[in-house]
Amino acid sequence: MRLLDSTLCGFKTVKVMKENADKVNCINFAANGDTLIASSDDDLIVIYDCIEGAPKRTLNSKKYGVDLIQFTHAANTAIHCSTKVDDTIRFLSLHDNKYIRYFPGHTRKVTSLCMSPVDDTFLSGAADRTIRLWDLRSPSCQGLMHVTGRPVAAFDPEGLIFAAGVNSECIKLYDLRSFDKGPFATFKFSPDGKLILVCTNGSAMRLIDAFTGRALHAFTGYKNSRQLSLEASFTPDSQFVLAGSLDGRVHAWNSDTGQKVTVLNAYEGSQQQPAQPQQPPLTPTSAAPPEEVAPITCVQFNPKYMMMATASNYMAFWLPYIDE
């Protein structure tokens, strides 16, 4: 079923879960949409069941810390960067909470981690001014690129091209088959591969045509006076862009027109009457708000079900409102 403006306007919080004692720094849905994994600044990894709307398992990473956690193509493994000891990337078995492999190489904080959508390779970017290409099957770096500043990197949906951004100044596209031979044109791709969403630590985002490099729209009007790193993401049909804000709201824009569709208030939902879309069998319950509204730093839409997840100091699941 297609996600419509009216559907998106009707989303509201149905479940709030506070398994962590500190800020959630990253969330990631499994490809099948059944589970979501989250990491937080208190060194906690929580796996959530998206069907039941409840925590499924909690793991600790007290020794190394955890950030930028990502599912691999196997639902029982994940990769994450470290916040303690060193800047090694780690490959974790979620089944028994044991590390399968380490990926040393970066000498400063890892700022970007992206799993290939098609195979076992992944990209990392760090404050040591390098972008590295890895393969889960080997601890050795498969490709190394030196850049002029702090980089971020992301794969396109086909896994053949990746975008590299440096110091919020430019985006360059590289062919993965010639990783170190420079860009063929001068980060988050849309699921259909046609758009690139450029996020900043300010109060504006840019939408760019992935084929021509032309700037299409600027998304503004959300609060970020503290210059936080606020995640923005696409809906699975690439039709909408979602972003959190400093005041705990979720803003949504139409990617075709650039117009803002709605602003969703946590725990209040929307007053509009939406269409009744297909949704997972997650039973809506009364969502008790936290003691104070925290900035929403992570926003993602489920790749298979009509649900959304946001995170700040707590995890929240959203479903569209259905008028009974």
N, C-alpha and C positions, 0 to 999 in steps of 0.2 A: 504494500500500500504506500502511495506517495505521501511524503511528509509535506503538509500544507501550512500556510501562514497561520491559519486558525488553529491547527493542531499544536504548533509550536507555542502559540500564545496561551494555550491551556495547560502547559506543564506546571506542576507544583511539586514541592517536596513531599515524599510519602514515607521516607525512612531516614533517620539520622542515627549514625553509629559513631561512637567515640571510643575506639579501641586503643588509640594512641594518646600519649600525654603531651605531645608536642606537634608542631605543624606538619601536615602531610606535604611532602615535597614532590611527589610524583604519583600518577595513577596510570594504569594501562589495562585495556580490555584484552582478553584472549580473542583470537580470530573468530571463534564460534559464538562469542558473546555471552557464554554461560558464566564466566568468572571474570573478576577484576582483581588486579594486584595493586597494592599501594605501599609506598615506603614513606617513612616519616623521620623527623629530626631526632627522635628519641631512639633511633636504631631499630625500629620495629618494621617488620614486613607482615602485612595482613592480606590474606586471600579472601575475597568476598564471593558468595554465591549470588548471582544476579537473578536467578529464578526465585529463590527463597527470600532474597533481600536480607541476608544475614552473613556475619563473618563465618568463614569455613575453616580457616586455620591461621594461627599466628606464629611467626618465627622471629627470632632475635638475631641481630648482627652486632652485638655489643663490641666485639673486638675491632671490626673494620668500619662500622657505620654503614649507611646505605643511602643512595640517592639515584635518580634517573633509572629506576628499575623498569625492565622490559621483559615480557614473555618472549621466549624463543618460539619456534614452530612446534615444539613439543610442550604440551600444556603443563607438564610437571617440572619444567626447568625455566630459569630466568637469568638474565645478566643484569649487573648493576655496578655502579662505580663506588668508590670508597670515600669516606669522609674522615677516616682516621688512619694512622700508621703510615700509609703511602697512597699513591694515586693509581694503584693497580685496579684493573677491571676484573670482576669475578663472575664465574659461571656457576650457578647454584642449582642443586637438585632440591626442589621443593618437597619431594617425597620424604626425604630423611634429613633435610637441612644440612647437607654436606656439599662442599665445593668440589666441582668436577675438574675445573681448570682455572688457572690464573693467567691474566694477560698484562704483564708488566711492560712499561715503555714510557708512559707519560710521566713527566717530572713535576707537573703542577696540576691543579684541580681540573678534573674532567668536567666540561661544561655542556657537552652534547653527546648523546648516545642513541643510535638508531639502528634497529634490526632490519636487514633486508626483507622485503615482502615475499621474496621467492626462494631464498636459499639460506644457508647457515652463515653467511657473511654479515658483518655489521661494521658501522662506522663510529668513530669517536673523535671528538674535538676537545682540545684542552687549552688552558691558559699558558701552556708552554709553547703556544703558537704552532701547533702541529695538528694535522688531521691524519688519522691512521685507519687503515682497512684491515680487518681481522677475519679469521675463519674460526668458528667454534671448535673445529677439530684440531687446531694447532695453537700453541701459546705464542708463536712467533708472528710478528706483524707482517701482513701480506703486502702492504703498500704504505708509503710515508710521504706526506706533503707538508712542506714548510710554508707558512703564511706570514703575513705582516702584522697580525694582531690576534685577538681572541676570536676563535672561529666557532661557528655552529654548522652542522651538516645534516642533510636529510635525503633519503632515497625517494625516487619517483615510484609510482605504483607498480611499474614493470621491473624495477630493480636493475635497470640498465644505466640510469643517469642519476647523479646526485648533485644537489645544490650545496654550495658552500658560501656562507656569509662571513664577512670579516669586519669587526668593529662597527657594525650597523651602518656601513658605508656602501657596500656593494654586494651583489649576489652573482656568483659565477656558476655555470653549469658544466659538469664534467662527464665524460663518457667513462664508465667504470672499466671498460676494456683497455683504456689507455690512461690509467689513473694519474700518472705523474707527468703527462705530456701537456698539461695546461688546459684551460677551459675552451669549449667550442662556442660559447656564447657568454656575453657579459651583459620555519622553513619547512615549512610544512606544506607538502603537496596536497591538493585536493584528491579525493579517492578516484576521480576520473582522469587525473593526471594533467588537466588543462590549466590549473591555477596554482599559484604559489602564494601562501599567506605569510607575510613578513610581520612578525611581532616585535615590539620594542619594549623597553622598560619605562616608556612614557605613557601618554594618553591617546595614542594613535596607532593604527595598524594599516598596512598597505596590502592590497590585493593586486597581483601581477599576472599577466598572461604568460604562461610557462613556455609558449612557443615563440612569441615575439618580444618578450621582455617589457611590454607596454604596461604602465601603471593603469589599472582599471578603476579602482575605488580606494578611498581613504575612509576608514572606520574610526569614528571619534565619539565623544560624548559619554565615556565611562571614566570613573574616577580612579586615578593612580598617582596622587600627589607624592606618595612615598617612593615612587619609581621602583616598584616591585616587579619581579619577573612573573607576569601573568600569562598563563597558558591560554591560547585560543585554538579552536579546532573546527573542522568541518563536520556537518552531518554526513551520513554515509552516501547520500545522493548528491553531495557537493552543492546543494542548493542554498544552504545556510551556513553562516559563520557564527560561532558562539565564543564569548569571552567573559571571564569573571571581572570583578572590580573591587576596589578598595572598600566599598560600602556593603559588600556581601550580596550584590545583585549579579544576575546573568543577563548580558546583553546579546541580542541576536539580530543579524543583518541578512538581507537577501543578497546572495553573491552575484546574481545577474544584474540587479538594479542598483545595488549599493545602499538601498534604503534600510533604515532600522525597522525591524518587524515588531519587536517587543522588548520589554525589560521585565525580567522575572524576579520577584522578591522572594527570597527564601522564607518558607513557612506560610506565605500568604497566597501563593498561586496567582492565577489570573482571573479577572472578572469576566473575560470573554467566554463565549460558548464555543468550544472547539468541536471539530469532527471527532468521531469515535474510532481511533486507529487500532490496529492490531497491537497487542502488548504482551509481554511475558506474564505468566501466572503469578506475578508478585502481588500479594494482597496489600492494597493501600491501607496504611494505618495512620493514626494521628502522629504527626512529627513534632516532637517537643523541641523548641529552639534552644540553643545553648545560652549561657548566661549573657553573653555579649556577641554581637555580630562581628565575625572575623572576615578579613579579605578572602575572596574566593580566588585561589591561585591556580587551581587545576579544573578544567572543564573538558569532558569527553562524552561523545554520544555512542551508545552501544552499536556495534557494527551489524547486529542481527535483529535486535528487539527495539521496540519503540520506548526506549528509556534513556535517561541521561544520568551521569554521575558528576558531582562537584566535590571539591575538597578544599579545606582550609585547616582549621584546627580539628576538624571532624569530617567524616565522610557522609554525604547525602545522596540518596537515590531519588530521581524524579520520574513521574509518570504523567501522561496527559489527563486532564480532568474529564471525567465522564459524568454528565448530568443524569442522575437516576430519577 
